[in-house]
Amino acid sequence: MLVDIVLAAVTAALALPALVLGTAGVLRRRGRFSGDPGADRASRIVVVVLRGVALLLLLGAAALTLVSTIGAAIQDVELHGFVYVFFVLTALLALLVLTTFGRRAPRRASPRATPARR
């Protein structure tokens, strides 16, 4: 029963922030892009679709893991072996989202308060 609660807590702690930060970063553009707006349209569509698929997979795996672990804790039954597989899948997808497009934009360096005169 303790394992069920720990799995649910870790899944919620990893997947929920990844989903929130990931949905905010789906359309964000980073890196080098051409100045021509039409040149990067196809690659941009592919990137957005793949990010959406990753978020949908994360949502499904996290929902399945949470429902299974909470249900097993309530009914006091043993977890099926595939729940652990989906837990690992959820953790890996959450880390993928958090380290790629779920990151916040880096801060810009602030100008010096007193620049030296030359």
Rosetta silent file (secondary structure, phi, psi, omega in degrees, C-alpha in Angstrom):
SEQUENCE: MLVDIVLAAVTAALALPALVLGTAGVLRRRGRFSGDPGADRASRIVVVVLRGVALLLLLGAAALTLVSTIGAAIQDVELHGFVYVFFVLTALLALLVLTTFGRRAPRRASPRATPARR
SCORE:     score description
SCORE:     0.000 S_00000001
   1 L     0.000  -36.656  179.078    0.000    0.000    0.000 S_00000001
   2 H   -65.777  -36.409  178.942    2.886    2.352    0.733 S_00000001
   3 H   -64.227  -38.267  179.148    4.341    1.661   -2.717 S_00000001
   4 H   -61.430  -44.066 -178.123    1.015    2.655   -4.311 S_00000001
   5 H   -69.189  -39.245  178.789    0.991    5.998   -2.539 S_00000001
   6 H   -65.942  -42.616  177.389    4.643    6.691   -3.343 S_00000001
   7 H   -61.427  -42.378  179.256    4.091    5.889   -7.029 S_00000001
   8 H   -65.986  -40.733 -179.090    1.066    8.187   -7.149 S_00000001
   9 H   -67.678  -42.786  179.958    2.916   11.009   -5.394 S_00000001
  10 H   -68.379  -38.487  177.226    5.984   10.788   -7.629 S_00000001
  11 H   -62.524  -44.893  178.956    3.816   10.580  -10.738 S_00000001
  12 H   -66.862  -37.621 -178.264    1.883   13.666   -9.701 S_00000001
  13 H   -69.966  -29.911  179.632    5.059   15.521   -8.708 S_00000001
  14 H   -91.543  -45.508 -170.462    6.719   14.851  -12.064 S_00000001
  15 H   -76.284  -39.865 -176.034    3.858   14.771  -14.557 S_00000001
  16 H   -65.587  -46.989  175.012    1.738   17.727  -13.475 S_00000001
  17 H   -64.122  -34.365  178.605    4.499   20.377  -13.656 S_00000001
  18 H   -65.859  -38.991  177.766    5.698   18.839  -16.925 S_00000001
  19 H   -66.695  -42.408 -179.183    2.213   19.109  -18.401 S_00000001
  20 H   -66.668  -49.778 -179.671    1.789   22.712  -17.276 S_00000001
  21 H   -69.965  -31.309  179.620    5.213   23.880  -18.423 S_00000001
  22 H   -69.637  -41.129  178.562    5.016   21.782  -21.569 S_00000001
  23 H   -67.048  -30.622  176.919    1.719   23.246  -22.738 S_00000001
  24 H   -72.994  -26.110 -176.179    3.143   26.715  -22.223 S_00000001
  25 H  -102.308    7.174 -177.771    6.214   25.856  -24.278 S_00000001
  26 L   -62.723  -43.774 -174.965    4.621   24.009  -27.205 S_00000001
  27 L   -94.691    0.346 -177.615    4.550   27.028  -29.497 S_00000001
  28 L   -71.958  138.048  179.509    7.708   28.688  -28.195 S_00000001
  29 L  -103.391  128.582  175.098   10.485   29.112  -30.744 S_00000001
  30 L  -133.046  155.934  175.454   14.077   28.615  -29.707 S_00000001
  31 L    94.030 -166.179 -178.252   17.257   28.256  -31.654 S_00000001
  32 L   -89.642  129.220  175.396   18.208   29.420  -35.077 S_00000001
  33 L  -133.398  153.558 -179.630   15.482   30.030  -37.572 S_00000001
  34 L   -68.610  153.223  177.864   15.561   31.601  -40.966 S_00000001
  35 L   -73.452  -21.428  178.666   14.488   35.201  -41.327 S_00000001
  36 L   -77.499  122.483 -176.114   12.079   34.174  -44.071 S_00000001
  37 L   -67.437  -26.297 -178.371    8.724   33.315  -42.443 S_00000001
  38 L   -84.878  -16.019 -174.922    7.783   30.746  -45.093 S_00000001
  39 L   -70.716  -34.768 -174.500   11.049   28.827  -45.009 S_00000001
  40 L  -101.686   12.324 -174.467   10.563   27.228  -41.608 S_00000001
  41 H   -64.646  -46.115 -178.126    6.855   26.540  -41.804 S_00000001
  42 H   -65.855  -44.702  179.368    7.085   22.789  -42.467 S_00000001
  43 H   -66.841  -34.469  178.031    9.728   22.167  -39.817 S_00000001
  44 H   -64.987  -40.555  179.105    7.771   24.308  -37.360 S_00000001
  45 H   -65.492  -42.195  179.283    4.623   22.250  -37.929 S_00000001
  46 H   -62.388  -43.569 -179.396    6.542   19.000  -37.408 S_00000001
  47 H   -63.890  -43.958 -179.113    8.052   20.273  -34.147 S_00000001
  48 H   -66.501  -39.572  179.262    4.676   21.437  -32.793 S_00000001
  49 H   -66.231  -43.197  178.793    2.983   18.150  -33.744 S_00000001
  50 H   -65.546  -37.129  175.525    5.723   16.075  -32.092 S_00000001
  51 H   -64.917  -39.867  177.339    5.533   18.192  -28.954 S_00000001
  52 H   -64.206  -40.768  178.041    1.771   17.708  -28.887 S_00000001
  53 H   -64.059  -41.507  178.060    2.137   13.940  -29.287 S_00000001
  54 H   -62.197  -40.596  178.443    4.657   13.860  -26.436 S_00000001
  55 H   -67.867  -37.858  177.471    2.256   15.781  -24.199 S_00000001
  56 H   -66.756  -40.215  175.551   -0.646   13.477  -25.093 S_00000001
  57 H   -62.902  -41.062  178.072    1.477   10.404  -24.331 S_00000001
  58 H   -64.044  -43.020  179.294    2.499   11.946  -21.026 S_00000001
  59 H   -62.789  -44.808 -179.764   -1.092   12.749  -20.148 S_00000001
  60 H   -65.461  -45.250 -179.171   -2.275    9.217  -20.962 S_00000001
  61 H   -66.452  -40.287  179.323    0.549    7.457  -19.136 S_00000001
  62 H   -67.484  -41.090  179.372    0.206    9.703  -16.080 S_00000001
  63 H   -64.404  -43.475  179.295   -3.574    9.284  -15.957 S_00000001
  64 H   -63.165  -42.703 -179.985   -3.291    5.512  -16.252 S_00000001
  65 H   -65.817  -44.892 -179.386   -0.628    5.351  -13.547 S_00000001
  66 H   -64.973  -45.043 -179.875   -2.537    7.612  -11.170 S_00000001
  67 H   -63.610  -42.009 -179.259   -5.860    5.830  -11.625 S_00000001
  68 H   -66.441  -45.123 -176.938   -4.229    2.408  -11.186 S_00000001
  69 H   -71.108  -39.983  178.985   -2.217    3.306   -8.103 S_00000001
  70 H   -68.345  -40.908  177.177   -5.015    5.181   -6.367 S_00000001
  71 H   -63.756  -39.902  178.643   -7.497    2.404   -7.180 S_00000001
  72 H   -68.219  -33.879  178.280   -5.121   -0.242   -5.890 S_00000001
  73 H   -70.099  -38.225 -179.464   -4.566    1.733   -2.687 S_00000001
  74 H   -70.420  -46.198 -177.800   -8.301    2.140   -2.104 S_00000001
  75 H   -81.014   -9.571 -179.457   -9.196   -1.494   -2.879 S_00000001
  76 L    57.807   50.434  175.388   -6.054   -2.777   -1.118 S_00000001
  77 L  -117.623  166.314 -179.338   -4.997   -5.008   -3.994 S_00000001
  78 L   -81.919  146.024  179.993   -1.559   -5.602   -5.503 S_00000001
  79 L   -73.558  146.166  174.296   -0.479   -3.578   -8.513 S_00000001
  80 L   -74.196  154.672 -176.743   -0.177   -5.220  -11.906 S_00000001
  81 H   -63.120  -30.769 -179.302    3.321   -5.367  -13.352 S_00000001
  82 H   -71.207  -17.768  176.972    2.494   -3.020  -16.221 S_00000001
  83 H   -64.720  -37.280  177.530    1.744   -0.203  -13.788 S_00000001
  84 H   -68.000  -35.549  176.645    5.448   -0.038  -13.005 S_00000001
  85 H   -64.582  -44.035  178.767    6.223    0.082  -16.725 S_00000001
  86 H   -69.385  -29.414  174.471    3.806    2.980  -17.178 S_00000001
  87 H   -64.327  -45.325  178.182    5.315    4.685  -14.145 S_00000001
  88 H   -65.081  -40.144  176.725    8.774    4.553  -15.738 S_00000001
  89 H   -61.442  -42.650  178.280    7.284    5.729  -19.046 S_00000001
  90 H   -63.259  -43.926 -179.833    5.617    8.635  -17.266 S_00000001
  91 H   -64.207  -42.537  179.919    8.830    9.601  -15.496 S_00000001
  92 H   -67.536  -41.139  177.810   10.872    9.466  -18.705 S_00000001
  93 H   -66.297  -38.770  178.277    8.304   11.462  -20.691 S_00000001
  94 H   -64.418  -41.271  177.315    8.063   14.048  -17.920 S_00000001
  95 H   -66.868  -36.239  176.219   11.840   14.435  -17.884 S_00000001
  96 H   -61.656  -46.146 -179.362   11.848   14.709  -21.684 S_00000001
  97 H   -67.217  -43.736 -177.367    9.273   17.486  -21.584 S_00000001
  98 H   -67.369  -31.576 -177.851   10.913   19.321  -18.698 S_00000001
  99 H   -90.857  -13.141 -179.839   14.371   19.279  -20.246 S_00000001
 100 L  -106.160  -88.228 -173.924   13.364   20.204  -23.797 S_00000001
 101 L   -96.468    1.413  177.598   10.378   22.459  -24.427 S_00000001
 102 L   -91.933   -2.752 -179.367    9.104   22.708  -20.858 S_00000001
 103 L   -74.078  152.225  173.128   11.998   24.876  -19.704 S_00000001
 104 L   -77.247  157.522  178.884   11.497   28.518  -18.999 S_00000001
 105 L   -67.777  139.939  179.668   13.234   31.019  -21.226 S_00000001
 106 L   -66.514  147.789  179.361   16.661   31.950  -19.905 S_00000001
 107 L   -69.385  145.960  174.587   16.980   35.331  -18.281 S_00000001
 108 L   -84.297  146.043 -179.604   18.644   38.041  -20.244 S_00000001
 109 L   -68.397  133.166  178.860   21.713   39.556  -18.728 S_00000001
 110 L   -81.145  148.003  179.394   20.998   42.878  -17.120 S_00000001
 111 L   -67.875  154.876 -179.986   23.186   45.821  -18.074 S_00000001
 112 L   -65.386  147.012 -178.644   25.817   46.889  -15.607 S_00000001
 113 L   -70.027  -41.552  179.898   24.709   49.518  -13.165 S_00000001
 114 L  -129.883   92.158  179.883   27.775   51.701  -13.586 S_00000001
 115 L   -68.738  143.201 -179.403   29.619   51.069  -16.834 S_00000001
 116 L   -73.810  140.177  176.801   33.268   52.031  -16.796 S_00000001
 117 L   -83.867  147.985 -179.745   34.246   54.996  -18.894 S_00000001
 118 L  -107.695    0.000    0.000   36.961   54.570  -21.432 S_00000001
